[in-house]
């Protein structure tokens, strides 16, 4: 390939994947946009069948709550740790080995958009199942379907306290004196759909919270324990007005109708388009690109395959190589893809914890940040350099860093980086320098 084609292939592999594996540049060839678009027609990675579904994990959590003994708590913590490490191993393997890495990038983007965090210990056993069940199947589907799957999922209902929200005038509310919890409604409007500047008010938050009452999880002694269940006795009766539209009292269907309307709202299109453009184009994406992506979102009723294709076709996405800093988890995936080495789960979890991005431990419902300033500072740069050395030290059969650098960067590798790698005292030192290089730290 000529130099320009190599540059575009390197850029495509990093911007619409994680990093080029040896041989990937030749596979991408002279049609990087076509390579990226083709991934959208690929099936999602099949995750291991032995990973537990959310419902039995929720039921097990509810059962464990009834055992107050120290031994019971110890056993439960050991079980949860084993599940967490298995989930982390599976999702890392999927990202490292996938021939459609864009789908893995999209899975992480949308999982972060609909954040559930194990900072709330109640969801530790099924945060990974949330990504597998509510996010992964929908990354090239309809946004409304993903929205409904995410908001109905036990992890979201527990994480944002929807399970304790009761209509004040419902049968249960008048009997027990309990009331609304607005967490899910607020985050749904602010983070998941309209955005913080989407034109809603506190009255709309309260209205949506009332609409969603009754959305909960089947209790331990109920049929289908651990699965989504609508409880009519906790649903707030009467009509509600959300964003100027009145919803008649229709039980569960009331919430479904509200979610579909939120998914189709113009503010949702702008909010989603801005986040996607920030993720794939630049920290401050061009406003005209955001507008075009938003129009595709609206005109296709939130068809995420077509929305992602619109991003790939944007000229702006190809004009600024290395515009984005890799967050720590992407750095780990990229290093594993180019070297073919996937560290054991305890190392990866500890590493990402030290780099401030432990999987499923985002600090708030807003998820992980997506701009350079949040990931690059004097202290974080030192932590990254230390991690690059630690990763290289663990490689069982370190490849030739000079040949590897040429195979994954081609003509885009700076002379300074190439010289530093050639002069390294050992293969491991050379690999550490490669991973720590500006070219590798950005995409």
Secondary structure, DSSP 8 states (H G I E B T S, - for coil): --HHHHHHHHHHHHHSSS---TTHHHHHTT-HHHHHHHHTTS------TTS--HHHHHHHHHHHHT--SHHHHHHHHHHHHHHHHHHHHHHHHHHHH-S-HHHHHHHHHHHHHT---TTSGGGTTTHHHHIIIIIGGGTTSBHHHHHHHHHHSHHHHHHTTGGG---TTSHHHHHH------HHHHHIIIIISS-TTSS--HHHHHHHHHHHTTEEE--TTSTTTTSEEE-GGGS--S-EEETTEEE---THHHHHHHHHHHHT-HHHHHHHHHHHHHHHT-SS--HHHHHHHHHHHHHTTSBHHHHHHHHHH-GGGGS-TT-SB--HHHHHHHHHHHHT----HHHHHHHHHHTT--TT--SSTT-S--SGGGT-SHHHHHHHHHHHHHHHHH-TT---HHHHHHHHHGGGS-HHHHHHHHT-SSHHHHHHHHHHSHHHHB-
